[in-house]
Amino acid sequence: MTKMRQKVKGCVVFDHDGTLVDSLAVVVQASNQVLAAFGKDPKLAPEIVAGMIHPTAPRLGLLAGIADPRIQDDMARLFGELAMRSSNLALLYPGIEEMLAAIGRLGMSQAVLSNSAGIFIRSILERLGVASRFIGLVGADEMPAPKPDPRGLLALLRRAGCEPSQAAYVGDSRTDLQTARAAGVRAIGVTWGAHPRKELAELGFDVLVDSPSQLVEALNEVRSTSRQRLDDRLAKVRGAR
């Protein structure tokens, strides 16, 4: 007997840094090590974190005041090596492991799309014991163009057999919101990452969540309601705040 394909119950794709994983210490340390190697002064953590909306190469170029894309690429390669050496500093945010398990019980496919390098995110999520939760772990070097280009996200949805109307992209920055909009999926912002709630609220996410358990509730809506019914409920949630 031919086995019937399981019906897709929705798909959620996550950003990595600042959403699933607190890797800020890794990024700050490796960034300053790269700056030192290129003869530049170190930067304070807030400036480095603010630049994380950009892919690695241009981000480092902005920090160093270097516009040559070839040198930026050299900086990015060095950053990747240094970040891997200190990746043990990265940790899951509290409640993430339980959240991923709960989303799995909803029957939703899960994946990760990041502007960090693919080997970096895979090594961290494997070490933290959650990599098997995801159908795909894709970095900026493995998609046609970095976020907010939507093609990496759309490719993951196709892999999951999921239409954009059944999906959500979860992140903590303007770039994540733009990626979701470009792909035609719901945009969910998390407030426990690098950017404060006030800043995210001004961007126009469909909904903001303050804890992993709230994210599970929001994703349950994605799974079980039509787009219009979900939009109506999200509007009521926003109006109640």
KAUR-V481145 format. One record per backbone hydrogen bond with DSSP energy under -1.0 kcal/mol. CO is the residue of the C=O (numbers start at 1). NH is the residue of the N-H. Records with the same first field share a line. If there is no record, write none. Layout:
CO: NH  NH
This chain:
10: 109
11: 168
12: 111
13: 170
14: 113
16: 19  20  21
20: 93
21: 18  23
22: 91
23: 27
24: 28
25: 29
26: 30
27: 31
28: 32
29: 33
30: 34
31: 35
32: 36
33: 37
34: 38
35: 40
36: 39
44: 48
45: 49
46: 50
47: 51
49: 52
51: 54
55: 59
56: 60
57: 61
58: 62
59: 63
60: 64
61: 65  66
68: 72
69: 73
70: 74
71: 75
72: 76
73: 77
74: 78
75: 79
76: 80
77: 81
78: 82
79: 83
80: 84
81: 85
82: 86
84: 87
86: 89
87: 90
91: 22
93: 96
95: 99
96: 100
97: 101
98: 102
99: 103
100: 104
101: 105
102: 106
103: 108
104: 107
109: 12
110: 135
111: 14
112: 138
116: 140
117: 121
118: 122
119: 123
120: 124
121: 125
122: 126
123: 127
124: 128
125: 130  131
126: 129
130: 133
131: 134
136: 112
138: 114
139: 142
146: 149
150: 154
151: 155
152: 156
153: 157
154: 158
155: 159
156: 160
157: 162
163: 166
164: 167
166: 11
167: 186
168: 13
169: 188
170: 15
171: 190
173: 177
174: 178
175: 179
176: 180
177: 181
178: 182
179: 183
180: 185
186: 169
187: 206  207
188: 171
189: 209
196: 200
197: 201
198: 202
200: 203
207: 189
209: 191
211: 215
212: 216
213: 217
214: 218
215: 219
216: 220
217: 221
218: 222
219: 223
220: 224
221: 225
226: 230
227: 231
228: 232
229: 233
230: 234
231: 235
232: 236
233: 237
234: 238
235: 239
236: 240
